[in-house]
Amino acid sequence: MKKVLYFLAMTATVLAVSCNPKKDDPNKGGKDDPQEETGLAIKIDGNFDDWASLKPEQVSVAKNNANSPWAAVSEIRCCADADFVYYYIKFNKEELKEQMENGESLPIRLNINTDGEFTSGYASYSLDAYDFIVEGALADGAGKWTDYTGTLHFRTWLEDKEKDGWKELIPSTGGLVIGKGNGNEYEIMFIRELFNNAVPAEHKMGDVFYTGIRFYGNGGWGELSNLPNASAEEGDGSGWGHLMKVTTVK
């Protein structure tokens, strides 16, 4: 809980949150340090070296299938500890450069399924239906990365079959997520407690959940990538795949 409070206090001004400070650092750790608890050592700072320090069993990875019709995103990774969920996104350099030069805002959706039931929810461009999206822009429209602030939406079809759409649960100003990009890479983190406080009780995020992304450009909402897409087959043209399973690191 202390880590979450620290995150909320610093979100507006600091995009560098560590869940696992080095114990030999005299400026971190100690009884009153909000980061004293253990967790995944990921900082949202635009330096991605910390992702390489994760053990294979701690992170889920999906790479773009060459048979997919889209290639803007080459790889995504996701991992989670008790407090946060982290995403890493690696883009195709040439396509990213073109989109940036065209002044795209590069919307992205983090697709999330928490109940492990894949027939209800939203299944566009995925073999598995998902119940939530976190939606926001990655670029400022002037050729530069922007700090990600995403809006959490819930698929209303799950509540009312006559009103199929998205219901906003947390606005972009709600402090759910932060993100930062550098070069052709981007990383995002969101607070599990805020997510769980906002969603229906039966959809709270537990130790295991499923996720993927959809990425847009070409004038706003043109499809540029969706991952995972490992199920894409030659000649299929859909690029669809199953959501990747993420298990919380304890």
C-alpha positions as CSV (number, residue, x, y, z in Angstrom):
1,M,0.0,0.0,0.0
2,K,2.9,2.4,0.8
3,K,4.2,2.0,-2.8
4,V,0.8,2.8,-4.2
5,L,0.5,6.0,-2.1
6,Y,4.0,7.0,-3.1
7,F,3.0,6.4,-6.8
8,L,-0.1,8.6,-6.5
9,A,1.9,11.4,-4.8
10,M,4.6,11.5,-7.4
11,T,2.7,10.7,-10.7
12,A,2.3,14.4,-11.6
13,T,5.9,15.2,-11.5
14,V,8.0,12.1,-11.5
15,L,8.1,9.3,-14.1
16,A,10.6,7.1,-12.3
17,V,9.1,4.6,-9.9
18,S,11.2,1.7,-8.5
19,C,9.6,-1.3,-6.9
20,N,12.9,-2.8,-5.7
21,P,15.6,-0.3,-4.7
22,K,19.1,-1.5,-4.3
23,K,19.7,-2.3,-0.6
24,D,23.2,-0.8,-0.7
25,D,21.9,2.6,-1.7
26,P,22.0,4.8,1.4
27,N,19.2,7.1,0.0
28,K,16.7,4.2,-0.3
29,G,15.3,1.6,1.9
30,G,14.7,2.0,5.6
31,K,11.6,2.0,7.8
32,D,9.8,5.0,6.3
33,D,10.8,4.5,2.7
34,P,7.6,4.0,0.6
35,Q,9.6,1.7,-1.8
36,E,11.0,-0.6,0.9
37,E,8.8,-3.5,-0.1
38,T,10.1,-5.9,-2.7
39,G,8.7,-6.3,-6.2
40,L,9.7,-6.1,-9.8
41,A,12.6,-3.7,-10.5
42,I,11.0,-1.7,-13.3
43,K,11.3,2.1,-13.5
44,I,9.1,4.1,-15.9
45,D,11.9,6.3,-17.1
46,G,12.5,5.6,-20.7
47,N,15.5,3.4,-19.9
48,F,14.7,-0.2,-20.7
49,D,17.7,-2.0,-19.3
50,D,15.8,-3.1,-16.2
51,W,13.5,-5.3,-18.4
52,A,16.6,-7.4,-19.3
53,S,17.1,-8.2,-15.6
54,L,13.8,-10.1,-15.3
55,K,13.8,-13.8,-15.2
56,P,12.0,-15.6,-18.1
57,E,9.3,-16.9,-15.8
58,Q,8.5,-13.4,-14.6
59,V,7.5,-11.9,-17.9
60,S,5.2,-12.8,-20.7
61,V,6.4,-12.0,-24.2
62,A,4.6,-11.8,-27.6
63,K,6.5,-11.2,-30.8
64,N,5.0,-10.1,-34.1
65,N,4.1,-13.0,-36.4
66,A,5.6,-12.4,-39.9
67,N,2.2,-13.6,-41.3
68,S,0.3,-10.9,-39.6
69,P,-0.9,-8.0,-41.9
70,W,0.6,-5.4,-39.5
71,A,4.2,-4.9,-38.4
72,A,4.3,-1.6,-36.6
73,V,4.9,-3.3,-33.2
74,S,7.6,-6.0,-33.2
75,E,7.3,-7.2,-29.6
76,I,5.4,-6.6,-26.3
77,R,6.1,-7.8,-22.8
78,C,4.0,-7.8,-19.7
79,C,4.7,-8.6,-16.0
80,A,3.0,-7.8,-12.7
81,D,3.7,-7.8,-9.0
82,A,1.3,-7.3,-6.2
83,D,0.9,-3.5,-6.8
84,F,1.6,-2.8,-10.5
85,V,1.2,-4.2,-14.0
86,Y,4.0,-3.3,-16.5
87,Y,4.0,-3.2,-20.3
88,Y,7.0,-2.9,-22.6
89,I,6.4,-2.2,-26.3
90,K,9.0,-2.3,-29.1
91,F,8.1,-0.7,-32.4
92,N,9.4,-1.2,-35.9
93,K,11.8,1.7,-36.4
94,E,10.9,2.6,-39.9
95,E,7.1,2.5,-39.5
96,L,7.3,4.4,-36.2
97,K,9.4,7.1,-37.9
98,E,6.9,7.5,-40.7
99,Q,4.0,7.7,-38.2
100,M,5.8,10.3,-36.1
101,E,6.6,12.4,-39.2
102,N,3.0,12.3,-40.3
103,G,2.0,13.8,-36.9
104,E,0.1,10.8,-35.5
105,S,-0.9,10.7,-31.9
106,L,-0.6,6.9,-31.9
107,P,-3.5,5.7,-29.7
108,I,-3.0,2.4,-28.0
109,R,-5.3,0.1,-26.2
110,L,-4.2,-2.3,-23.4
111,N,-6.7,-5.2,-23.7
112,I,-7.4,-6.9,-20.4
113,N,-9.3,-10.1,-19.4
114,T,-9.4,-10.8,-15.7
115,D,-11.9,-13.6,-15.4
116,G,-10.4,-16.1,-17.8
117,E,-13.8,-16.4,-19.6
118,F,-13.2,-15.7,-23.3
119,T,-16.7,-15.8,-24.9
120,S,-18.2,-12.6,-23.6
121,G,-16.7,-9.2,-23.8
122,Y,-15.0,-7.7,-26.9
123,A,-13.3,-10.0,-29.4
124,S,-12.4,-7.6,-32.3
125,Y,-8.9,-8.6,-33.6
126,S,-8.4,-11.2,-30.9
127,L,-9.3,-14.8,-30.6
128,D,-10.2,-14.2,-27.0
129,A,-12.8,-11.7,-25.8
130,Y,-11.5,-9.1,-23.3
131,D,-13.6,-7.0,-20.8
132,F,-11.5,-3.9,-20.3
133,I,-9.3,-1.5,-22.2
134,V,-6.9,1.2,-21.1
135,E,-6.9,3.7,-23.9
136,G,-4.6,6.7,-24.5
137,A,-2.1,8.3,-26.9
138,L,1.7,7.7,-27.0
139,A,2.7,10.7,-29.1
140,D,2.1,14.4,-29.0
141,G,1.3,14.8,-32.7
142,A,4.5,16.8,-33.3
143,G,6.8,13.8,-33.7
144,K,7.6,13.2,-30.1
145,W,6.6,10.7,-27.4
146,T,4.2,12.0,-24.8
147,D,3.7,10.6,-21.3
148,Y,0.9,8.1,-21.4
149,T,-2.3,8.8,-19.4
150,G,-4.9,6.2,-20.2
151,T,-8.6,5.9,-19.6
152,L,-10.1,2.7,-18.2
153,H,-13.2,1.4,-20.0
154,F,-15.5,-1.6,-19.3
155,R,-17.4,-3.5,-21.9
156,T,-21.1,-2.5,-21.1
157,W,-22.4,-5.6,-22.9
158,L,-21.5,-7.5,-19.8
159,E,-24.0,-5.5,-17.8
160,D,-26.7,-4.8,-20.4
161,K,-27.0,-6.9,-23.6
162,E,-29.0,-4.0,-25.1
163,K,-26.3,-1.5,-24.6
164,D,-23.1,-2.8,-26.2
165,G,-20.3,-0.3,-25.9
166,W,-17.7,1.0,-23.6
167,K,-18.3,2.5,-20.1
168,E,-15.6,4.8,-18.7
169,L,-14.5,3.8,-15.2
170,I,-11.4,5.9,-14.6
171,P,-10.7,9.0,-16.7
172,S,-7.3,9.9,-18.1
173,T,-6.8,12.3,-15.2
174,G,-7.5,9.5,-12.6
175,G,-3.8,8.6,-12.1
176,L,-4.3,4.9,-13.1
177,V,-1.3,4.8,-15.5
178,I,2.0,6.4,-16.4
179,G,4.2,5.7,-19.4
180,K,7.3,7.0,-21.1
181,G,9.0,6.4,-24.5
182,N,12.5,6.6,-25.9
183,G,13.7,5.7,-29.4
184,N,11.5,2.9,-30.7
185,E,10.5,1.6,-27.2
186,Y,7.8,2.5,-24.7
187,E,6.9,1.3,-21.2
188,I,3.7,1.7,-19.2
189,M,2.7,0.9,-15.6
190,F,-0.7,0.9,-14.0
191,I,-1.9,0.5,-10.4
192,R,-3.7,-2.7,-9.6
193,E,-5.5,-1.3,-6.6
194,L,-7.1,1.6,-8.5
195,F,-8.1,-0.9,-11.2
196,N,-9.7,-3.3,-8.7
197,N,-11.5,-0.5,-6.9
198,A,-13.1,0.6,-10.1
199,V,-14.2,-2.6,-11.7
200,P,-17.2,-4.9,-10.8
201,A,-16.3,-7.3,-8.0
202,E,-16.4,-10.4,-10.2
203,H,-13.8,-8.8,-12.6
204,K,-11.1,-7.8,-10.1
205,M,-7.6,-8.7,-11.1
206,G,-6.2,-11.7,-9.3
207,D,-2.9,-13.5,-9.5
208,V,-3.5,-14.5,-13.2
209,F,-4.9,-12.4,-16.0
210,Y,-4.7,-12.1,-19.8
211,T,-3.7,-9.2,-21.9
212,G,-2.7,-7.8,-25.3
213,I,-2.6,-4.6,-27.2
214,R,-4.1,-2.8,-30.2
215,F,-2.1,0.0,-31.8
216,Y,-3.4,2.7,-34.2
217,G,-2.3,5.4,-36.6
218,N,-2.6,6.4,-40.3
219,G,-5.0,9.3,-39.6
220,G,-6.2,8.3,-36.1
221,W,-7.7,4.9,-35.7
222,G,-6.2,2.9,-38.6
223,E,-5.1,-0.5,-37.4
224,L,-1.3,-0.7,-37.2
225,S,-0.7,-3.7,-34.9
226,N,-2.4,-6.1,-32.6
227,L,-0.5,-8.5,-30.4
228,P,-0.3,-11.4,-29.5
229,N,-0.9,-12.6,-33.0
230,A,1.1,-15.9,-32.9
231,S,-2.0,-17.7,-34.2
232,A,-1.9,-15.8,-37.5
233,E,-1.5,-18.2,-40.4
234,E,-0.2,-17.5,-43.8
235,G,-2.9,-16.2,-46.1
236,D,-5.3,-15.7,-43.2
237,G,-4.9,-11.9,-43.2
238,S,-6.5,-11.3,-39.8
239,G,-3.4,-11.3,-37.6
240,W,-5.5,-12.6,-34.8
241,G,-4.1,-14.5,-31.8
242,H,-4.8,-15.5,-28.2
243,L,-4.3,-13.1,-25.3
244,M,-1.1,-13.8,-23.4
245,K,-1.3,-15.1,-19.9
246,V,0.4,-13.1,-17.1
247,T,1.0,-14.6,-13.6
248,T,1.7,-12.2,-10.8
249,V,5.3,-12.4,-9.3
250,K,5.3,-12.8,-5.6
